[in-house]
Amino acid sequence: MLLTYRALKRRAHAKTLRITTPNGIDESSYVRIGGIDQWISVRGDDRANPVVLEVHGGPGASNLIHVPRTRAWERHFTIVRWDMRGAGRTFAASGPQGQGEMILDRLYRDALEVTDHIRARLGVDRVVLLANSFGSVTGLRLARNHPERYSAYVGTDQNIVDGGRDTSAYEALLARLEKAGRKKERAKVAAMGADRSAWSTHEWARYSKTVVTTDPLTYDTMKTVIIRSLWFSPLHTLRDLRTYLKGMTFSEQLGPQASTIDERAEGTTFRLPFFLFQGDSDVLTPPEPARRFYDEVTAPLKDFALIRDAGHFASFRHPDQFLDLLLTKVRPAVTGEPAGR
């Protein structure tokens, strides 16, 4: 019965995903990026729309599973979804031994290659850079260093890594565990210490999972948005889903690498429109550090907005709210057109 229901939902989603407009685009393939084959999907109802390159989070959490939830975005933008090395179909193509260097600098260079491939393929000078969650660490570096390639930066579930000075999210987790009486879990987190640069890959993964499962809103989003998107994705077989999860586990090694970054030291000057759209109740990447960083940013145009009733994964829990922000704030900035829905 469960598999029958899954088949019906996948069939309905597949029908929704069809692009039949005269100037639409729906193509996906492996492209040689950084010495390995990496999966790139390009979808949109009108090639004349602004191009958006997504830099997914996780690490290792391909955004392909969310295509049905974000289908409406494709009516106003051409969306490029790229499975980074270690993620999704890129991980599936050659397994753990074929992913090459799993370091942040390699992902950064991959992203530049993907950007140039898309610019050439679609015949555009610049693309909107949309980075979410762990991908926003790479996203900030791309936006800061390459305004000639990107027409705007949009960060959501934005990570602000400040060299370990802000420990508020860690302390809030300890407080939640204390309040819930989860003494063993609290002891494990306390033993890790607040210095993330000293965490092992296993400790980094444990911290993230504990944050997700101790916050009711984030946990609900995991169950009703993330897990359902995985289970009902028309683009993934059951074998694909197993590989997807293996890729996420494999990519956890990237997590601790970001802990020594200091975004303020790397720079708060951005020579392109700069937007941060954060879940108002996010406990994994809280809105307060993102807002403080935003206040220090110098950019030709900038805007900050909270997504209501959202924790982490805000753009996927409320894709309608997120699209409204894209249409009223981002699209006018990159096209010069009036703001509109």
C-alpha positions as CSV (number, residue, x, y, z in Angstrom):
1,M,0.0,0.0,0.0
2,L,2.8,2.4,0.9
3,L,4.7,1.8,-2.3
4,T,1.4,2.2,-4.3
5,Y,0.8,5.6,-2.7
6,R,4.4,6.5,-3.4
7,A,4.0,5.6,-7.1
8,L,0.8,7.7,-7.4
9,K,2.5,10.7,-5.8
10,R,5.6,10.4,-8.0
11,R,3.4,10.2,-11.1
12,A,1.5,13.3,-10.0
13,H,4.7,15.2,-9.3
14,A,6.2,14.1,-12.7
15,K,3.1,15.5,-14.5
16,T,3.6,18.8,-12.6
17,L,7.2,19.0,-13.6
18,R,6.6,18.8,-17.4
19,I,7.8,21.9,-19.2
20,T,5.8,22.5,-22.4
21,T,6.3,26.2,-23.0
22,P,7.7,27.2,-26.4
23,N,10.8,28.8,-24.9
24,G,11.2,26.5,-22.0
25,I,14.2,24.4,-21.1
26,D,14.5,21.0,-19.3
27,E,17.9,19.4,-19.7
28,S,20.2,17.5,-17.4
29,S,23.5,15.7,-17.9
30,Y,26.9,15.0,-16.6
31,V,29.5,17.7,-17.3
32,R,33.2,17.3,-16.7
33,I,33.9,19.7,-13.8
34,G,37.1,19.7,-11.8
35,G,38.3,16.5,-13.4
36,I,35.2,14.4,-12.6
37,D,31.7,14.0,-14.0
38,Q,29.2,16.2,-12.2
39,W,25.4,16.4,-12.6
40,I,23.8,19.6,-13.7
41,S,20.1,20.2,-14.3
42,V,18.7,23.3,-16.0
43,R,14.9,23.9,-15.9
44,G,12.7,26.9,-16.6
45,D,9.6,27.9,-18.5
46,D,11.3,30.8,-20.4
47,R,14.9,31.0,-21.3
48,A,14.6,34.8,-21.3
49,N,14.1,34.7,-17.5
50,P,17.1,35.4,-15.2
51,V,19.3,32.4,-14.5
52,V,19.7,31.2,-10.9
53,L,22.5,28.9,-9.9
54,E,21.7,27.0,-6.7
55,V,24.6,26.0,-4.4
56,H,23.1,23.3,-2.2
57,G,23.7,22.6,1.5
58,G,24.1,19.5,3.5
59,P,26.9,19.1,2.8
60,G,26.0,16.5,0.2
61,A,22.3,17.3,0.1
62,S,21.3,17.7,-3.5
63,N,18.4,20.1,-4.2
64,L,17.0,17.8,-6.9
65,I,14.6,16.3,-4.4
66,H,12.9,19.6,-4.0
67,V,12.1,20.3,-7.6
68,P,8.3,19.6,-7.2
69,R,8.2,22.0,-4.2
70,T,10.0,24.7,-6.1
71,R,8.3,24.2,-9.5
72,A,6.7,27.7,-9.3
73,W,10.2,29.3,-9.2
74,E,10.8,27.9,-12.7
75,R,8.0,30.1,-14.1
76,H,10.0,33.2,-13.3
77,F,13.6,32.0,-13.3
78,T,15.8,29.4,-15.1
79,I,17.0,27.3,-12.2
80,V,20.3,25.5,-12.4
81,R,20.7,22.7,-9.9
82,W,24.1,21.2,-9.5
83,D,25.0,18.1,-7.5
84,M,28.4,18.9,-6.0
85,R,31.1,16.3,-5.7
86,G,30.0,14.0,-2.9
87,A,26.3,14.6,-3.5
88,G,23.4,13.0,-5.4
89,R,24.0,11.9,-8.9
90,T,27.6,13.1,-8.9
91,F,28.3,10.8,-6.0
92,A,26.4,8.0,-7.7
93,A,28.4,8.3,-10.9
94,S,31.7,7.1,-9.4
95,G,31.2,6.4,-5.7
96,P,33.3,7.5,-2.8
97,Q,36.6,6.6,-4.5
98,G,35.8,8.8,-7.6
99,Q,35.0,12.1,-5.9
100,G,38.6,13.4,-5.8
101,E,39.5,16.2,-3.4
102,M,36.8,16.7,-0.7
103,I,37.9,20.1,0.4
104,L,36.2,23.5,0.4
105,D,38.7,25.1,-2.0
106,R,37.9,22.3,-4.5
107,L,34.2,23.0,-4.2
108,Y,34.8,26.7,-4.7
109,R,36.8,26.0,-7.9
110,D,34.1,23.6,-9.1
111,A,31.5,26.2,-8.6
112,L,33.4,28.7,-10.8
113,E,33.7,26.0,-13.5
114,V,30.0,25.3,-13.3
115,T,29.2,29.0,-13.4
116,D,31.3,29.5,-16.6
117,H,29.7,26.4,-18.2
118,I,26.2,27.8,-17.5
119,R,27.1,31.2,-18.7
120,A,28.3,29.8,-22.0
121,R,25.5,27.2,-22.3
122,L,22.7,29.8,-21.8
123,G,24.5,32.8,-23.3
124,V,24.3,35.0,-20.3
125,D,27.0,37.3,-18.8
126,R,26.1,36.7,-15.1
127,V,23.8,34.6,-13.0
128,V,22.0,35.0,-9.7
129,L,23.9,33.0,-7.0
130,L,21.4,31.3,-4.6
131,A,23.2,29.5,-1.8
132,N,21.5,27.7,1.1
133,S,22.8,26.3,4.4
134,F,26.2,24.7,4.1
135,G,26.5,25.9,0.5
136,S,26.3,29.5,1.7
137,V,29.9,29.2,3.1
138,T,31.1,28.7,-0.5
139,G,28.4,31.1,-1.8
140,L,29.8,34.1,0.2
141,R,33.3,33.5,-1.2
142,L,32.0,33.3,-4.7
143,A,29.9,36.5,-4.4
144,R,32.7,38.4,-2.6
145,N,35.4,37.5,-5.2
146,H,33.5,37.4,-8.5
147,P,30.9,40.1,-9.1
148,E,31.8,39.8,-12.8
149,R,30.1,36.4,-12.9
150,Y,27.1,37.0,-10.6
151,S,24.3,39.5,-10.8
152,A,23.2,39.1,-7.2
153,Y,23.8,37.0,-4.1
154,V,20.9,35.4,-2.3
155,G,21.8,33.5,0.9
156,T,19.2,31.5,2.8
157,D,19.8,29.3,5.9
158,Q,22.9,31.5,5.8
159,N,25.9,30.3,7.7
160,I,28.0,33.1,9.3
161,V,31.2,31.5,10.4
162,D,33.2,34.0,12.5
163,G,36.3,32.1,13.6
164,G,34.5,30.6,16.7
165,R,33.6,33.9,18.4
166,D,29.8,33.4,18.4
167,T,28.8,30.3,20.5
168,S,25.1,31.3,21.0
169,A,23.7,28.4,18.9
170,Y,25.8,25.9,20.8
171,E,24.7,27.3,24.1
172,A,21.1,27.3,23.1
173,L,21.3,23.6,22.2
174,L,22.7,22.9,25.7
175,A,19.8,24.8,27.2
176,R,17.2,22.9,25.2
177,L,18.7,19.6,26.2
178,E,18.8,20.7,29.8
179,K,15.2,21.8,29.7
180,A,14.1,18.5,28.1
181,G,16.0,16.4,30.7
182,R,18.1,14.8,28.0
183,K,21.2,14.5,30.3
184,K,23.2,12.0,28.4
185,E,22.9,13.9,25.1
186,R,23.7,17.2,26.9
187,A,26.8,15.6,28.5
188,K,28.0,14.5,25.0
189,V,27.5,17.9,23.5
190,A,29.1,19.6,26.5
191,A,32.1,17.3,26.3
192,M,32.7,18.4,22.7
193,G,33.2,22.0,23.8
194,A,32.1,25.2,22.0
195,D,35.3,25.3,19.8
196,R,34.0,23.8,16.5
197,S,37.5,23.8,15.1
198,A,38.4,21.0,17.5
199,W,35.4,18.8,16.5
200,S,35.9,15.6,14.6
201,T,33.6,14.8,11.6
202,H,31.6,12.5,13.9
203,E,31.1,15.3,16.4
204,W,30.2,17.8,13.8
205,A,27.5,15.4,12.4
206,R,26.2,14.6,15.9
207,Y,25.9,18.3,16.7
208,S,23.9,19.0,13.6
209,K,21.6,16.0,14.1
210,T,21.0,16.9,17.7
211,V,20.1,20.5,16.8
212,V,17.6,19.2,14.3
213,T,15.9,16.7,16.5
214,T,15.7,18.9,19.6
215,D,13.8,21.8,17.9
216,P,10.1,21.0,17.2
217,L,9.8,23.2,14.2
218,T,13.1,22.0,12.5
219,Y,12.2,18.4,13.3
220,D,8.7,18.8,11.8
221,T,10.3,20.3,8.7
222,M,12.6,17.3,8.4
223,K,9.6,15.0,8.5
224,T,7.1,16.9,6.5
225,V,9.4,18.5,3.9
226,I,12.8,16.9,3.6
227,I,11.8,13.2,4.1
228,R,8.6,13.6,2.0
229,S,10.6,15.3,-0.7
230,L,13.0,12.3,-0.7
231,W,10.4,9.7,-0.6
232,F,8.1,11.2,-3.3
233,S,10.7,12.5,-5.7
234,P,9.8,11.5,-9.3
235,L,13.5,11.9,-10.2
236,H,14.8,9.3,-7.8
237,T,14.3,5.6,-7.5
238,L,14.6,3.7,-4.2
239,R,18.2,2.9,-5.1
240,D,18.9,6.6,-5.9
241,L,17.6,7.5,-2.4
242,R,19.9,5.1,-0.7
243,T,22.8,6.5,-2.7
244,Y,21.7,10.1,-1.9
245,L,21.9,9.3,1.9
246,K,25.3,7.6,1.5
247,G,26.5,10.7,-0.3
248,M,25.4,12.9,2.6
249,T,27.3,10.7,5.1
250,F,30.4,10.7,2.9
251,S,30.3,14.5,2.6
252,E,30.1,15.1,6.3
253,Q,33.9,15.3,6.2
254,L,33.5,18.8,4.7
255,G,31.6,20.1,7.8
256,P,34.5,20.7,10.2
257,Q,36.6,22.3,7.4
258,A,34.4,25.4,7.6
259,S,34.9,26.0,11.3
260,T,38.1,28.0,11.0
261,I,36.6,30.5,8.5
262,D,36.2,34.1,9.6
263,E,33.7,35.8,7.3
264,R,34.5,39.3,8.6
265,A,38.2,38.8,8.0
266,E,37.5,37.6,4.5
267,G,35.6,40.8,3.9
268,T,32.2,42.5,4.2
269,T,32.4,44.4,0.9
270,F,30.3,43.0,-1.9
271,R,30.2,44.6,-5.3
272,L,26.8,43.2,-6.3
273,P,23.3,43.2,-4.8
274,F,23.3,41.3,-1.6
275,F,20.2,39.5,0.0
276,L,19.8,37.4,3.0
277,F,16.4,35.6,3.6
278,Q,16.4,33.7,6.9
279,G,13.9,31.5,8.7
280,D,12.6,33.6,11.7
281,S,13.0,30.6,14.1
282,D,16.1,28.9,12.7
283,V,18.2,27.3,15.4
284,L,20.9,25.7,13.2
285,T,21.8,29.0,11.4
286,P,20.1,31.6,13.6
287,P,18.8,34.8,12.0
288,E,20.6,37.0,14.6
289,P,24.2,36.4,13.5
290,A,23.1,36.7,9.9
291,R,21.5,40.0,10.6
292,R,24.6,41.3,12.4
293,F,26.8,40.3,9.4
294,Y,24.3,41.9,7.0
295,D,24.4,45.2,9.0
296,E,28.2,45.3,8.4
297,V,27.9,44.5,4.7
298,T,28.6,47.2,2.1
299,A,26.9,46.5,-1.2
300,P,25.4,48.6,-4.1
301,L,22.0,47.2,-2.9
302,K,21.1,45.0,0.0
303,D,18.1,43.6,1.8
304,F,17.3,41.3,4.7
305,A,14.0,39.5,5.3
306,L,12.7,36.9,7.7
307,I,10.6,33.9,6.4
308,R,7.7,33.5,8.7
309,D,7.1,30.3,10.7
310,A,10.3,28.8,9.4
311,G,13.4,27.2,11.0
312,H,16.1,25.7,8.9
313,F,15.2,24.7,5.3
314,A,13.1,27.9,5.2
315,S,13.0,28.2,1.4
316,F,11.7,24.6,1.1
317,R,9.2,24.8,3.9
318,H,7.7,28.0,2.5
319,P,8.6,28.1,-1.2
320,D,5.8,30.5,-1.8
321,Q,7.2,33.1,0.6
322,F,10.6,32.6,-0.8
323,L,9.4,33.1,-4.4
324,D,7.6,36.3,-3.3
325,L,11.0,37.6,-2.0
326,L,12.7,36.6,-5.2
327,L,10.1,38.5,-7.3
328,T,9.8,41.6,-5.2
329,K,13.4,42.1,-4.2
330,V,15.8,40.0,-6.3
331,R,14.4,40.0,-9.8
332,P,13.9,43.8,-10.0
333,A,17.6,44.2,-8.9
334,V,18.9,42.1,-11.7
335,T,16.4,43.0,-14.5
336,G,15.6,46.6,-13.8
337,E,11.9,45.7,-14.0
338,P,9.3,46.9,-11.5
339,A,8.8,44.6,-8.5
340,G,5.9,42.1,-9.0
341,R,4.5,38.8,-8.1
